[in-house]
Amino acid sequence: MKNLLIVFGLFISSLGHANWHNCKPTQVAVFQNRVHVRCAANAPGGIGYFAFKTSVNTEFANRLQALASTAQVSGKTLNIEFDPNENGQSWGCNWSDCRSLSSAIMF
């Protein structure tokens, strides 16, 4: 019998200059203005947090929180798509260690 890989993903957009980072979530946080995920290992440049602004798309933010929490509790990995040149400093995603994410896939 062949192995079957089931991938659960969230996609909001495809970024022209996107990077991907495999993230073992160590923290999932929900704030009034954002949902963020902290990863066990940083992406290049010391980026350890990936966030999404809730006012952009509330449904996506809710699904992201559910997916990231499931990954954290079950020990799964998230493959996070992000733009290395874009962050949400005005809504709490610090330039030094956080980037805005556009999609996440759990595997």
C-alpha positions as CSV (number, residue, x, y, z in Angstrom):
1,M,0.0,0.0,0.0
2,K,1.3,3.4,-0.9
3,N,1.9,6.0,1.8
4,L,-0.7,8.8,1.7
5,L,0.2,12.3,2.7
6,I,-2.6,14.5,3.7
7,V,-1.9,18.2,3.6
8,F,-4.1,20.8,5.3
9,G,-3.5,24.3,4.0
10,L,-4.7,27.8,4.0
11,F,-4.1,30.1,1.1
12,I,-4.9,33.8,0.8
13,S,-2.7,35.0,-1.9
14,S,0.4,34.2,-3.9
15,L,3.2,36.6,-3.3
16,G,5.6,37.5,-6.1
17,H,8.7,37.4,-3.9
18,A,7.6,34.8,-1.3
19,N,9.8,32.6,0.7
20,W,8.7,29.4,2.5
21,H,9.8,28.4,6.0
22,N,9.2,25.0,7.8
23,C,8.0,26.0,11.2
24,K,7.4,23.8,14.3
25,P,5.1,26.1,16.2
26,T,6.1,26.8,19.8
27,Q,3.6,29.6,20.4
28,V,0.3,30.5,18.8
29,A,-1.1,33.9,19.9
30,V,-4.3,35.7,19.2
31,F,-4.5,39.5,19.7
32,Q,-7.2,42.0,18.7
33,N,-5.3,43.0,15.7
34,R,-3.3,39.9,14.7
35,V,-2.7,36.2,15.0
36,H,0.9,35.1,15.2
37,V,2.9,31.9,15.2
38,R,6.4,31.6,16.8
39,C,8.6,28.9,15.3
40,A,11.2,26.7,17.1
41,A,13.8,27.6,14.5
42,N,14.1,31.0,12.9
43,A,13.9,31.6,9.2
44,P,17.0,33.3,7.6
45,G,17.5,36.8,9.0
46,G,16.4,35.8,12.5
47,I,12.7,35.7,11.7
48,G,11.0,33.6,14.3
49,Y,7.5,35.1,14.2
50,F,4.9,35.0,11.4
51,A,1.7,37.0,11.7
52,F,-1.5,37.9,10.0
53,K,-3.5,41.1,10.4
54,T,-7.0,40.1,11.5
55,S,-8.8,43.0,9.9
56,V,-7.5,41.9,6.4
57,N,-9.6,38.7,6.5
58,T,-11.2,37.5,9.7
59,E,-12.1,34.1,8.4
60,F,-8.5,33.4,7.3
61,A,-7.2,34.6,10.7
62,N,-9.6,32.2,12.5
63,R,-8.5,29.3,10.2
64,L,-4.8,30.2,10.7
65,Q,-5.2,30.1,14.5
66,A,-6.9,26.7,14.3
67,L,-4.4,25.3,12.0
68,A,-1.4,26.6,13.9
69,S,-2.8,25.4,17.2
70,T,-3.5,22.0,15.8
71,A,0.1,21.8,14.5
72,Q,1.5,22.9,17.9
73,V,-0.5,20.4,19.9
74,S,0.1,17.5,17.5
75,G,3.8,18.1,16.9
76,K,3.2,18.8,13.2
77,T,5.1,21.2,11.0
78,L,3.7,24.3,9.2
79,N,5.2,25.3,5.9
80,I,4.6,29.1,6.0
81,E,4.7,31.4,3.0
82,F,5.9,34.9,3.6
83,D,7.4,37.9,1.9
84,P,10.8,38.6,3.5
85,N,10.4,42.3,2.7
86,E,7.0,42.8,4.2
87,N,6.0,43.0,7.8
88,G,3.2,44.5,9.8
89,Q,5.1,46.8,12.1
90,S,2.1,49.1,12.4
91,W,0.0,46.3,13.8
92,G,2.5,44.6,16.1
93,C,4.7,42.5,13.9
94,N,8.2,43.8,14.7
95,W,10.6,44.3,11.8
96,S,13.5,42.7,13.6
97,D,11.9,39.2,14.0
98,C,8.5,39.0,12.4
99,R,7.0,38.8,8.9
100,S,3.5,38.9,7.5
101,L,2.4,35.5,6.3
102,S,0.2,34.7,3.3
103,S,-0.4,31.0,3.6
104,A,0.3,28.0,5.8
105,I,0.3,24.3,5.1
106,M,0.4,21.6,7.9
107,F,2.2,18.4,7.3
